Amino acid sequence: MNTETKDVPGTLEELEGIATAARDAMTDDIVGRVAGTAADAMDLVDQVNRSGLARAIPLLAQMVDNGDLQRVVNLARIYGSAEDALTEEMVGRIADAAGGGLSLLDQVQRSGLEKALPTLTRLVADGDIERLAQLARVYGAAQDAMSEEIVGRLAEAASEGLSLLDRLNRGGAGRLVEMLAKLEASGSLERVAALLPAFVDRLDMVGGLLESMETAAKQADAERTKGGIVAMYRMLTDPRTQETLRFMLALGQHMHERYARRP
C-alpha cells in the first residue's frame, strides 16, 4: 500500500507531461486530419450498418480461418495479371477464336455431323483412325514423290497395257481362253503341265545336240586332210572314232527299237 501510494504522484506527473506534450503537438493541421479521419470512420461505420455488412463478418472470419480469403485474394491477383496482359491484339485473337468455334459448332449442327460420332468412336476404339492416318501419310508421300517424269512413265505404261489388252482381244484371246477351258475340262491341261518339265529337259537335250552338230561341222572343216587308205586306217584305229561309231550304233539301235513298235 505504501509503495503504491508513493508511486501515484509520479504517475500523475507522467500523465500530465503526456497531456502537455499532446496539447503542444495538436496543431490546427493535425486537429483537422484527426477530425477528417474520425468523420470518415463514422461514415464508414454508417455505410456498413446500412448495407448489412455486419452480417457478413462471421463469414469473413470463417473464410480467414479456412484460408479461403487468401485463395480469393490470389485469384483476384491472377485475374488482375491476366487483365493487365490482355492487349487489344490478344482480345481480338480471343474474339476471333471464339467466333470461329461458334461457327464450327453451327456448321457441325447443320451438317448433322453428330450422327457420325458413334462411328468415329468405334474407329478410334478399333485403331482404324490410326490406320487411316497412316494411309493418308503414305498417299501424301506418294503424291510428293510423283514428279512429272514418273507421271509420264506411269501414263505410258498404262497406255501400253491397254493397247496390249486390245491386241489380245482382237487377236483371238477369247478363243484361246475357250481352248484352255476345254483342255482343263478334259484333263489334258493337267497332263501337259505334268509333261512340261520333261519337255523342257528334252529341249535342252535337242539344243545341246544341235550345238554339238554345229561344233563338229566346224571342227571337221578345220581338220580337213587328204584321203587315202592310210588316212582311213588311222581314223578307224583312233579310239575317239571307235567310241563315236559305238555311240552311233547304239543310237540307231534304240531309235529302231522305239519306232519299230509303233503301228
C-alpha positions as MATLAB code, in Angstrom:
seq = 'MNTETKDVPGTLEELEGIATAARDAMTDDIVGRVAGTAADAMDLVDQVNRSGLARAIPLLAQMVDNGDLQRVVNLARIYGSAEDALTEEMVGRIADAAGGGLSLLDQVQRSGLEKALPTLTRLVADGDIERLAQLARVYGAAQDAMSEEIVGRLAEAASEGLSLLDRLNRGGAGRLVEMLAKLEASGSLERVAALLPAFVDRLDMVGGLLESMETAAKQADAERTKGGIVAMYRMLTDPRTQETLRFMLALGQHMHERYARRP';
ca = [
       0.000    0.000    0.000;
       2.746    2.493    0.925;
       4.703    1.714   -2.252;
       1.587    2.185   -4.438;
       0.784    5.429   -2.620;
       4.285    6.726   -3.185;
       4.141    5.858   -6.953;
       0.863    7.685   -7.598;
       2.310   11.241   -7.617;
       4.986   10.104  -10.139;
       2.367    8.529  -12.403;
       0.237   11.651  -12.289;
       3.203   13.751  -13.220;
       3.889   11.479  -16.222;
       0.279   11.717  -17.343;
       0.403   15.498  -17.022;
       3.573   15.507  -19.131;
       1.962   13.373  -21.798;
      -1.135   15.607  -21.849;
       1.050   18.723  -22.084;
       3.014   17.222  -24.977;
      -0.214   16.256  -26.695;
      -1.601   19.793  -26.328;
       1.620   21.250  -27.694;
       1.579   18.820  -30.689;
      -2.078   19.392  -31.516;
      -1.710   21.987  -34.218;
      -4.566   23.100  -36.431;
      -3.391   20.801  -39.240;
      -3.285   17.719  -37.054;
      -6.641   18.572  -35.493;
      -8.140   18.854  -38.983;
      -6.653   15.495  -40.056;
      -7.900   13.772  -36.916;
     -11.345   15.264  -37.418;
     -11.420   14.174  -41.057;
     -10.296   10.659  -40.164;
     -12.940   10.424  -37.450;
     -15.602   11.653  -39.867;
     -14.565    9.106  -42.498;
     -14.591    6.384  -39.868;
     -18.059    7.308  -38.732;
     -19.244    7.447  -42.359;
     -17.767    4.001  -42.975;
     -19.445    2.621  -39.889;
     -22.743    4.137  -41.015;
     -22.413    2.567  -44.512;
     -21.586   -0.819  -43.001;
     -24.593   -0.573  -40.740;
     -26.919    0.419  -43.556;
     -25.673   -2.197  -46.056;
     -25.946   -5.023  -43.577;
     -22.256   -5.864  -43.971;
     -22.147   -6.720  -40.306;
     -23.920   -9.987  -41.106;
     -21.004  -10.947  -43.379;
     -18.392  -10.552  -40.661;
     -18.864  -14.159  -39.364;
     -18.484  -15.472  -42.917;
     -15.361  -13.399  -43.436;
     -13.968  -14.695  -40.162;
     -14.688  -18.262  -41.258;
     -13.007  -17.637  -44.641;
      -9.974  -16.253  -42.840;
      -9.806  -19.329  -40.598;
     -10.144  -21.728  -43.560;
      -7.715  -19.841  -45.774;
     -10.417  -19.190  -48.395;
      -9.915  -15.457  -48.192;
      -6.268  -15.876  -49.171;
      -7.322  -18.013  -52.120;
      -9.786  -15.323  -53.208;
      -7.004  -12.768  -52.989;
      -4.708  -14.977  -55.083;
      -7.475  -15.466  -57.653;
      -8.016  -11.721  -57.778;
      -4.290  -11.229  -58.367;
      -4.333  -13.785  -61.199;
      -7.342  -12.073  -62.731;
      -5.605   -8.717  -62.423;
      -2.455  -10.067  -64.067;
      -4.486  -11.582  -66.900;
      -6.365   -8.304  -67.340;
      -3.081   -6.402  -67.496;
      -1.667   -8.871  -70.057;
      -4.757   -8.715  -72.274;
      -3.776   -6.309  -75.003;
      -6.115   -5.259  -77.794;
      -4.426   -7.736  -80.157;
      -4.912  -10.633  -77.735;
      -8.519   -9.647  -77.145;
      -9.054   -9.598  -80.906;
      -7.481  -13.044  -81.287;
      -9.606  -14.480  -78.480;
     -12.719  -12.961  -80.025;
     -11.803  -14.425  -83.447;
     -11.156  -17.846  -81.871;
     -14.472  -17.746  -80.030;
     -16.271  -16.678  -83.209;
     -14.591  -19.466  -85.202;
     -15.528  -22.008  -82.556;
     -19.154  -20.940  -82.568;
     -19.198  -21.003  -86.382;
     -17.713  -24.516  -86.344;
     -20.332  -25.698  -83.865;
     -23.063  -24.199  -86.053;
     -21.718  -25.961  -89.159;
     -21.470  -29.264  -87.282;
     -25.039  -28.856  -86.099;
     -26.338  -28.022  -89.565;
     -24.433  -30.783  -91.384;
     -25.599  -33.468  -88.968;
     -22.037  -34.484  -88.142;
     -23.117  -35.566  -84.679;
     -24.647  -38.655  -86.320;
     -21.141  -39.785  -87.287;
     -19.800  -39.548  -83.727;
     -20.665  -43.187  -82.816;
     -18.885  -44.404  -85.957;
     -15.870  -42.224  -85.207;
     -15.840  -43.554  -81.653;
     -15.735  -47.143  -82.925;
     -12.978  -46.252  -85.386;
     -10.911  -44.745  -82.589;
     -11.512  -47.737  -80.320;
     -10.558  -50.240  -83.041;
      -7.498  -48.280  -84.159;
      -8.895  -47.687  -87.650;
      -8.388  -43.936  -87.318;
      -4.641  -44.503  -86.906;
      -4.617  -46.762  -89.966;
      -6.449  -44.111  -91.990;
      -3.931  -41.526  -90.831;
      -1.034  -43.779  -91.877;
      -2.722  -44.404  -95.242;
      -3.107  -40.653  -95.703;
       0.596  -40.201  -94.893;
       1.524  -42.862  -97.466;
      -0.719  -41.183 -100.053;
       0.816  -37.808  -99.256;
       4.354  -39.189  -99.571;
       3.448  -40.828 -102.884;
       1.924  -37.565 -104.105;
       5.059  -35.663 -103.126;
       7.235  -38.222 -104.942;
       5.135  -38.128 -108.122;
       7.318  -35.992 -110.330;
       6.452  -35.184 -113.940;
       8.819  -37.890 -115.202;
       7.220  -40.595 -113.041;
       3.731  -39.486 -114.055;
       4.767  -39.692 -117.704;
       6.170  -43.197 -117.235;
       3.041  -44.397 -115.461;
       0.835  -42.937 -118.164;
       2.969  -44.608 -120.851;
       2.863  -47.960 -119.036;
      -0.924  -47.739 -118.622;
      -1.321  -46.850 -122.303;
       0.850  -49.788 -123.402;
      -1.076  -52.127 -121.100;
      -4.407  -51.049 -122.556;
      -3.008  -51.392 -126.075;
      -1.800  -54.926 -125.271;
      -5.225  -55.880 -123.907;
      -6.856  -54.501 -127.044;
      -4.499  -56.522 -129.256;
      -5.172  -59.679 -127.249;
      -8.891  -59.100 -127.577;
      -8.646  -58.572 -131.311;
      -6.163  -61.412 -131.860;
      -8.375  -64.162 -130.538;
      -7.566  -64.147 -126.841;
     -11.162  -65.153 -126.193;
     -10.760  -68.277 -128.315;
      -7.509  -69.064 -126.532;
      -9.295  -68.862 -123.196;
     -12.043  -71.176 -124.513;
      -9.413  -73.696 -125.683;
      -7.714  -73.610 -122.255;
     -11.118  -74.126 -120.608;
     -11.765  -77.178 -122.817;
      -8.319  -78.585 -122.042;
      -8.961  -78.079 -118.343;
     -12.340  -79.798 -118.573;
     -10.890  -82.812 -120.408;
      -7.855  -83.102 -118.115;
      -5.414  -82.501 -120.958;
      -4.134  -79.299 -119.401;
      -3.105  -81.181 -116.282;
      -1.241  -83.761 -118.356;
       0.506  -81.019 -120.303;
       1.526  -79.381 -117.036;
       2.889  -82.737 -115.782;
       4.873  -83.349 -119.002;
       6.140  -79.806 -119.286;
       9.287  -80.269 -117.079;
      10.336  -83.354 -119.069;
       9.660  -81.465 -122.302;
      11.903  -78.622 -121.131;
      14.672  -81.132 -120.363;
      14.257  -82.637 -123.834;
      14.506  -79.180 -125.368;
      17.800  -78.726 -123.549;
      18.983  -82.013 -124.988;
      17.897  -81.019 -128.514;
      19.642  -77.699 -128.133;
      22.804  -79.450 -126.973;
      22.580  -81.858 -129.937;
      22.269  -79.053 -132.452;
      25.124  -77.156 -130.814;
      27.294  -80.290 -130.902;
      26.500  -80.804 -134.610;
      27.470  -77.231 -135.366;
      30.729  -77.558 -133.416;
      31.515  -80.877 -135.140;
      30.929  -79.341 -138.578;
      33.330  -76.512 -137.826;
      35.928  -78.922 -136.430;
      35.663  -81.234 -139.470;
      36.058  -78.318 -141.810;
      39.114  -77.106 -139.906;
      40.777  -80.557 -139.737;
      40.275  -81.419 -143.388;
      43.046  -83.877 -144.561;
      43.959  -85.786 -147.703;
      42.141  -89.044 -148.441;
      43.611  -92.468 -148.840;
      43.813  -95.876 -147.268;
      46.418  -94.776 -144.759;
      44.299  -91.867 -143.576;
      41.277  -94.172 -143.406;
      43.250  -96.685 -141.349;
      44.456  -94.028 -138.911;
      40.935  -92.689 -138.465;
      39.497  -96.159 -137.823;
      42.229  -97.016 -135.322;
      41.620  -93.782 -133.395;
      39.861  -94.588 -130.033;
      37.641  -91.499 -130.340;
      36.434  -92.709 -133.757;
      35.610  -96.097 -132.329;
      33.692  -94.510 -129.406;
      31.792  -92.356 -131.855;
      30.879  -95.342 -134.002;
      29.698  -97.277 -130.943;
      27.585  -94.303 -129.904;
      26.022  -94.008 -133.373;
      25.323  -97.765 -133.476;
      23.689  -97.641 -130.046;
      21.660  -94.591 -131.077;
      20.475  -96.253 -134.256;
      19.568  -99.425 -132.400;
      17.495  -97.618 -129.759;
      15.729  -95.494 -132.389;
      14.906  -98.602 -134.396;
      13.563 -100.395 -131.326;
      11.491  -97.388 -130.267;
       9.877  -96.578 -133.581;
       9.624 -100.161 -134.900;
       6.994 -100.895 -132.183;
       4.708  -98.119 -133.436;
       1.857  -99.329 -135.725;
];
